[in-house]
Amino acid sequence: MNWQPLLVVPLILAGCAAPAEAPTAATTTTSWSYTPAAPTVDTADQARQQLDNLQASWLPYIADVTYSAGVLRVALQVDTTTQREQAMDIGQAIITNMRVQPIQGVQWVEITDGAGTHITQADV
């Protein structure tokens, strides 16, 4: 008896069978969600807006408002040699306003003239 045809049929059928799935490592799924960042409010811009609403008569004297490390710096466009009293009045009004309507993070208010000369400062 010829055994070759009997061996060929199982080999052909074995080759046509669906391949067995190889074992896989455990797959992990990651859940991801997006939360948009809250809009950031610049402290200097917030202070400038607050000062804009405060007193229109001396608003033109405010040249610049900056904030860094807890210190709000307000530069006034005044000549401290001839307008020292007016500069002090404006500075004290700004400091009082920051105490009455505090802005988060502001610990000190420093008032300078346009050239950077110190006029007054206070903690709030």
Steps between C-alpha positions, in 0.01 A plus 500: 500500500613846416515719815603821333150618394373433849773718655463783251130564568540575877803721426306701243204535734729608783654769278155636408378520857462841660814596684481481875528840664830559668474590863521878547614703793226663699408820327433807704255763397545859596211727565574859396286801549566864417418781732568841353713726712324776682560835341789673667453849627806719497527669838638821348211517253252437779655780709506735200129436441427564867695827490329604175167475681623691805567864420480648155665832596841347569471206261719674238784504754523119513771407249553130573377223729714188549491208739780268610549278805219652705594863425270719292700787351313804375702754303357851495577752229578787735799717571580428862700822534200725424200267556616308807185570703270396215707182447470414871123556493457276197731237652308496828169472313631200303627330816170563680309361203712183502428458871124548455477285186792257534624303201612145565878473517572871551684547828677833437422806290790712385446838337774647279525782252560441130877500553474234771556734794332365813201702619338273762428138582287306745386149579138425426 
